[in-house]
Amino acid sequence: MKRERIHLADGRELVYYDHDGAPPRAAEDSRDLPARPAGSELRYDPFLASWVMVAANRQERTYLPPADDCPLCPSRDGKVTEVPASDYGVVVLENRFPALSGESRSTASLTASPTHAYRPGAGRCEVICYSPRHDASLVDLTPSEIALVLAAWTDRTEELSRIEAVEQVFCFENRGVEVGVTLQHPHGQIYAYPFVTPRTSRALASVTDYVRRTGRNLYDDVLAAEREDGARVVVENRSWTAFVPYAARWPYETHLYPRRRVADLTCLDDDARADFPGIYLDLLRRFDALFGGRTPYMSGWHQAPVREGREHLALHLETFTVRRSADKLKYLASSESGMDAFANDIVPESAAARLRELAS
């Protein structure tokens, strides 16, 4: 993999990722950009023991621009975008409207208030563009292109994990206006949090308790049970297994596990890297085949935090759609949004059977 690093006109970092032998991408950002916005802050919810990111600058972020004004397309025909080069393989850049920014742990000291604690929103938010083609999607890429995306996710996880303030790295994608996408170009995001996220904290407590009670790893046992049962397995190869979870929250939801448990993307072996593009493309094609078009989805890599839980937590990729039929969405109503108590309209075994039927 080839990597080139530049800085945009306002000082943000941009990294080009290409296969070896690609031409140089370096090009100067000639725009006259305003100064970067003031940093965000974190406010602590003492009832739920979790941090909330407060970032007023995000209210001004770009919202569904026309295709000819897309900020993530390469710069061409005299029009300079967020990507100065005229072409690229994969590109990662700091978000212009970040929820988190700043790298020093020393700026993250708590205030003394027990009820209204806050601290600066240190961390980092990045945008990853999968392709220069505006009308493409991950599912349209070749296995070689998906491999480059995986290499970029891995490299960013490794680099962001070295930042003093960062506790956890989350690589994710939202596709479709139904899930809140504001830019149509094929892209995802990477958040480097200065805290361990609530979801991961709950999982870590569960797996730690499971080890204490059984002496075994919960992720290993879940994967073994799903493979033995088979009713919820969608597809697998020599390195990966994709299944619908037994207690799925979403109409169509899959968890993709490597057969060999690892803490994060940097720990995958060569076989797992080689086998990932094919199985992920297969899954995405099945999701699109569900309703005969571009199915809206969210997809994210669940990785162990930088400094805790690495011996117990397991890397896996969760993908789900908010669509429950061709003309119906699953809305997060009061029970889900207000109480985090989910109700699923589709039986997980039925969802798995349907996804198995849709082999490409």
C-alpha positions as CSV (number, residue, x, y, z in Angstrom):
1,M,0.0,0.0,0.0
2,K,1.2,3.5,-0.9
3,R,0.4,6.5,1.5
4,E,0.8,10.2,0.8
5,R,0.1,12.9,3.4
6,I,-0.7,16.6,2.8
7,H,-2.4,19.4,4.7
8,L,-5.4,21.3,3.5
9,A,-5.6,25.1,3.4
10,D,-7.0,25.3,6.9
11,G,-4.4,22.9,8.4
12,R,-6.4,19.7,8.4
13,E,-4.6,16.5,7.5
14,L,-5.4,14.5,4.4
15,V,-4.0,11.1,3.5
16,Y,-4.1,9.4,0.1
17,Y,-4.1,5.6,0.0
18,D,-3.3,3.8,-3.2
19,H,-2.0,0.4,-4.3
20,D,1.7,0.3,-5.0
21,G,2.7,1.8,-8.3
22,A,-0.1,4.5,-8.4
23,P,1.0,8.0,-9.6
24,P,1.7,10.7,-7.0
25,R,-1.5,12.4,-5.7
26,A,0.0,15.4,-4.0
27,A,-1.6,18.6,-5.1
28,E,-1.9,22.0,-3.3
29,D,-5.2,23.1,-1.7
30,S,-5.6,26.6,-3.3
31,R,-8.8,27.5,-1.5
32,D,-9.1,30.4,0.9
33,L,-10.7,28.6,3.8
34,P,-11.9,30.2,7.1
35,A,-10.2,29.3,10.3
36,R,-11.0,25.9,11.8
37,P,-14.0,26.1,14.2
38,A,-13.5,26.2,18.0
39,G,-13.4,22.8,19.6
40,S,-16.3,20.9,20.9
41,E,-16.9,20.0,24.5
42,L,-17.9,16.8,26.4
43,R,-20.7,16.9,28.9
44,Y,-21.1,14.1,31.4
45,D,-24.5,12.5,32.1
46,P,-24.2,11.3,35.7
47,F,-27.3,9.2,35.5
48,L,-26.1,7.1,32.6
49,A,-22.4,7.5,33.3
50,S,-21.6,8.5,29.7
51,W,-20.3,11.5,27.8
52,V,-22.3,13.5,25.3
53,M,-20.4,15.4,22.5
54,V,-21.6,19.0,22.1
55,A,-20.4,20.5,18.8
56,A,-22.2,23.6,17.7
57,N,-20.0,23.9,14.6
58,R,-21.7,20.8,13.1
59,Q,-24.9,22.8,12.6
60,E,-23.3,24.4,9.6
61,R,-22.1,21.3,7.9
62,T,-22.8,20.7,4.2
63,Y,-26.3,19.2,3.6
64,L,-27.1,17.2,0.5
65,P,-25.4,19.3,-2.2
66,P,-26.0,18.6,-5.9
67,A,-23.7,16.1,-7.5
68,D,-21.7,18.9,-9.4
69,D,-21.0,20.6,-6.1
70,C,-19.9,17.5,-4.1
71,P,-17.0,18.3,-1.7
72,L,-15.7,14.8,-1.7
73,C,-15.2,14.3,-5.5
74,P,-11.7,14.9,-6.8
75,S,-10.8,18.4,-7.9
76,R,-11.3,18.8,-11.6
77,D,-12.0,21.4,-14.3
78,G,-10.8,24.3,-12.2
79,K,-13.1,23.3,-9.3
80,V,-11.2,22.7,-6.0
81,T,-12.9,20.4,-3.5
82,E,-11.9,18.9,-0.2
83,V,-9.7,16.6,-2.2
84,P,-7.1,18.6,-4.2
85,A,-5.9,15.7,-6.4
86,S,-7.7,15.0,-9.7
87,D,-8.0,11.3,-8.8
88,Y,-7.5,9.0,-5.9
89,G,-7.8,5.4,-4.7
90,V,-9.0,5.9,-1.1
91,V,-8.6,9.2,0.8
92,V,-9.0,10.0,4.5
93,L,-9.2,13.6,5.7
94,E,-10.0,15.4,8.9
95,N,-13.7,16.3,9.1
96,R,-14.3,20.0,8.5
97,F,-17.1,20.0,11.0
98,P,-15.9,17.6,13.7
99,A,-17.6,16.5,16.8
100,L,-14.2,15.9,18.4
101,S,-10.8,17.7,17.8
102,G,-7.5,18.1,19.7
103,E,-5.0,15.4,20.6
104,S,-3.7,16.2,24.1
105,R,-4.9,14.2,27.1
106,S,-3.8,17.1,29.3
107,T,-6.7,19.2,28.0
108,A,-9.2,16.6,29.1
109,S,-9.3,17.2,32.9
110,L,-12.7,17.1,34.6
111,T,-14.3,20.1,36.3
112,A,-15.0,19.7,40.0
113,S,-18.8,19.8,39.7
114,P,-20.3,16.4,40.5
115,T,-23.5,17.2,38.5
116,H,-22.3,19.4,35.6
117,A,-18.9,18.0,34.7
118,Y,-17.4,18.8,31.3
119,R,-14.1,18.7,29.5
120,P,-12.8,19.7,26.1
121,G,-13.9,17.4,23.2
122,A,-10.4,16.1,22.5
123,G,-10.2,13.3,19.9
124,R,-10.5,13.2,16.1
125,C,-13.1,12.8,13.4
126,E,-12.2,11.8,9.9
127,V,-14.0,11.2,6.6
128,I,-12.9,8.2,4.5
129,C,-13.8,8.4,0.8
130,Y,-14.0,4.9,-0.8
131,S,-13.9,5.9,-4.4
132,P,-13.5,9.0,-6.7
133,R,-16.7,7.9,-8.4
134,H,-19.6,10.0,-7.1
135,D,-22.3,7.5,-8.0
136,A,-20.6,4.4,-6.7
137,S,-21.1,2.6,-3.4
138,L,-19.0,0.1,-1.5
139,V,-21.0,-2.7,-3.1
140,D,-19.8,-1.5,-6.6
141,L,-16.2,-1.7,-5.7
142,T,-13.9,-4.6,-6.8
143,P,-12.3,-6.9,-4.2
144,S,-9.0,-5.2,-4.8
145,E,-10.6,-1.8,-4.0
146,I,-12.3,-3.2,-0.9
147,A,-8.9,-4.5,0.2
148,L,-7.5,-1.0,-0.1
149,V,-10.4,0.3,2.0
150,L,-9.6,-2.3,4.7
151,A,-6.0,-1.3,4.6
152,A,-7.0,2.3,5.2
153,W,-9.3,1.4,8.1
154,T,-6.4,-0.6,9.6
155,D,-3.8,2.1,9.1
156,R,-6.1,4.8,10.6
157,T,-6.9,2.5,13.6
158,E,-3.2,2.1,14.2
159,E,-2.3,5.8,13.9
160,L,-5.3,7.2,15.8
161,S,-4.7,4.7,18.6
162,R,-1.4,6.4,19.2
163,I,-2.9,9.8,19.9
164,E,-2.6,10.6,23.6
165,A,-6.3,11.5,24.1
166,V,-7.8,8.6,22.2
167,E,-9.4,5.7,24.0
168,Q,-11.4,3.9,21.2
169,V,-11.5,4.0,17.4
170,F,-14.8,3.4,15.5
171,C,-14.8,3.1,11.7
172,F,-18.4,3.2,10.3
173,E,-20.6,4.0,7.3
174,N,-24.1,5.3,6.9
175,R,-25.7,4.8,3.5
176,G,-29.0,6.4,2.4
177,V,-30.9,9.6,3.4
178,E,-33.1,7.3,5.5
179,V,-30.3,7.0,8.0
180,G,-29.3,10.6,7.9
181,V,-26.6,10.8,5.2
182,T,-25.9,14.4,4.3
183,L,-23.3,13.7,1.5
184,Q,-24.1,11.2,-1.3
185,H,-20.5,10.5,-2.3
186,P,-19.4,7.0,-1.2
187,H,-17.8,7.6,2.1
188,G,-17.7,6.6,5.8
189,Q,-16.3,8.1,8.9
190,I,-13.8,7.3,11.6
191,Y,-14.3,8.6,15.2
192,A,-11.4,8.5,17.7
193,Y,-13.1,8.9,21.0
194,P,-11.5,10.3,24.2
195,F,-13.6,7.8,26.2
196,V,-14.8,4.2,25.9
197,T,-18.2,4.3,24.3
198,P,-21.3,3.3,26.4
199,R,-22.0,0.3,24.1
200,T,-18.5,-1.0,24.5
201,S,-18.5,-0.4,28.2
202,R,-21.6,-2.5,28.6
203,A,-20.1,-5.3,26.4
204,L,-16.9,-5.3,28.4
205,A,-18.8,-5.7,31.7
206,S,-20.7,-8.6,30.2
207,V,-17.7,-10.5,28.8
208,T,-15.7,-9.9,31.9
209,D,-18.5,-11.3,34.0
210,Y,-18.8,-14.3,31.6
211,V,-15.1,-15.1,31.9
212,R,-15.4,-14.9,35.7
213,R,-18.3,-17.3,35.7
214,T,-17.3,-19.8,33.0
215,G,-13.6,-19.3,32.3
216,R,-14.4,-18.9,28.6
217,N,-14.8,-16.0,26.2
218,L,-18.4,-14.9,25.4
219,Y,-17.5,-14.0,21.8
220,D,-15.9,-17.4,21.1
221,D,-18.9,-19.2,22.6
222,V,-21.5,-17.1,20.7
223,L,-19.7,-17.7,17.4
224,A,-19.3,-21.4,18.1
225,A,-23.0,-21.7,19.0
226,E,-24.2,-19.9,15.9
227,R,-22.0,-22.0,13.6
228,E,-23.2,-25.2,15.3
229,D,-26.9,-24.2,15.1
230,G,-26.7,-22.7,11.6
231,A,-30.3,-21.3,11.6
232,R,-29.0,-17.7,11.7
233,V,-25.8,-18.1,9.7
234,V,-26.0,-16.2,6.4
235,V,-22.6,-16.9,4.8
236,E,-19.1,-17.9,5.8
237,N,-15.7,-18.7,4.3
238,R,-12.4,-20.0,5.7
239,S,-11.8,-16.8,7.8
240,W,-15.2,-15.2,8.5
241,T,-18.7,-16.0,9.5
242,A,-21.7,-13.7,9.1
243,F,-24.9,-14.4,11.1
244,V,-28.0,-12.7,12.3
245,P,-27.7,-12.3,16.0
246,Y,-30.1,-14.3,18.2
247,A,-31.5,-11.1,19.8
248,A,-31.3,-8.9,16.7
249,R,-32.7,-5.4,17.3
250,W,-33.0,-4.4,13.6
251,P,-35.2,-6.0,10.9
252,Y,-32.2,-7.2,8.9
253,E,-28.9,-7.2,10.9
254,T,-25.7,-9.2,10.5
255,H,-22.6,-9.6,12.6
256,L,-19.5,-10.5,10.7
257,Y,-16.8,-12.3,12.9
258,P,-13.3,-13.4,12.0
259,R,-12.9,-17.1,13.0
260,R,-9.8,-16.2,15.0
261,R,-10.7,-13.7,17.7
262,V,-8.6,-10.5,17.6
263,A,-8.9,-7.2,19.5
264,D,-9.0,-4.8,16.5
265,L,-8.3,-4.4,12.8
266,T,-4.5,-4.2,13.2
267,C,-4.5,-7.8,14.6
268,L,-6.1,-9.5,11.6
269,D,-3.8,-12.1,9.8
270,D,-3.2,-12.2,6.1
271,D,-5.8,-14.9,5.5
272,A,-8.5,-12.8,7.2
273,R,-7.5,-9.7,5.1
274,A,-7.5,-11.7,1.9
275,D,-10.9,-13.3,2.6
276,F,-12.7,-10.1,3.8
277,P,-13.5,-8.4,0.5
278,G,-15.4,-11.3,-1.0
279,I,-17.6,-12.0,2.0
280,Y,-18.4,-8.3,2.7
281,L,-19.3,-7.7,-0.9
282,D,-21.5,-10.8,-0.8
283,L,-23.3,-9.4,2.3
284,L,-23.8,-6.0,0.8
285,R,-25.3,-7.5,-2.4
286,R,-27.7,-9.5,-0.3
287,F,-28.8,-6.4,1.6
288,D,-29.4,-4.6,-1.8
289,A,-31.3,-7.6,-3.1
290,L,-33.7,-7.5,-0.2
291,F,-35.8,-4.8,-1.7
292,G,-34.5,-4.5,-5.2
293,G,-32.4,-1.3,-4.9
294,R,-30.0,0.6,-2.7
295,T,-31.0,-0.6,0.7
296,P,-30.1,2.1,3.4
297,Y,-27.8,0.7,6.0
298,M,-25.4,1.4,8.9
299,S,-22.2,-0.6,9.3
300,G,-19.5,-0.3,11.8
301,W,-16.4,-2.0,13.1
302,H,-16.6,-2.8,16.9
303,Q,-13.0,-2.8,18.1
304,A,-11.5,-3.2,21.6
305,P,-10.5,0.1,23.3
306,V,-6.9,1.2,23.1
307,R,-6.1,0.6,26.8
308,E,-8.6,-1.9,28.3
309,G,-10.5,-5.0,27.5
310,R,-8.2,-6.2,24.7
311,E,-7.9,-9.7,26.0
312,H,-11.7,-10.2,26.1
313,L,-13.4,-8.0,23.5
314,A,-13.5,-9.2,19.9
315,L,-13.4,-7.3,16.6
316,H,-16.5,-7.7,14.5
317,L,-18.5,-5.8,11.9
318,E,-22.2,-5.0,12.5
319,T,-24.4,-4.1,9.5
320,F,-28.1,-3.4,9.7
321,T,-30.8,-1.7,7.7
322,V,-33.7,0.5,9.1
323,R,-35.9,-0.8,6.3
324,R,-38.3,-3.6,7.3
325,S,-40.1,-3.9,4.0
326,A,-39.9,-2.3,0.6
327,D,-42.2,0.6,1.7
328,K,-41.7,0.6,5.5
329,L,-39.0,1.9,7.8
330,K,-38.3,0.9,11.4
331,Y,-38.5,4.1,13.3
332,L,-36.9,4.4,16.7
333,A,-40.1,5.2,18.6
334,S,-40.4,6.1,22.4
335,S,-39.5,2.6,23.7
336,E,-36.3,2.4,21.6
337,S,-35.2,6.0,21.8
338,G,-36.4,6.8,25.2
339,M,-35.7,3.6,27.1
340,D,-33.3,1.6,24.8
341,A,-35.8,-1.2,24.8
342,F,-36.1,-2.6,21.3
343,A,-38.9,-4.5,19.6
344,N,-38.2,-6.3,16.3
345,D,-40.9,-7.0,13.8
346,I,-39.0,-9.7,12.0
347,V,-37.9,-13.0,13.6
348,P,-34.1,-13.3,13.4
349,E,-34.3,-16.8,11.9
350,S,-36.6,-15.6,9.2
351,A,-34.3,-12.7,8.4
352,A,-31.3,-15.0,8.1
353,A,-33.3,-17.4,5.9
354,R,-34.2,-14.5,3.6
355,L,-30.6,-13.3,3.4
356,R,-29.4,-16.8,2.6
357,E,-31.9,-17.0,-0.3
358,L,-30.4,-13.9,-1.8
359,A,-27.0,-15.3,-2.8
360,S,-25.5,-13.3,-5.7
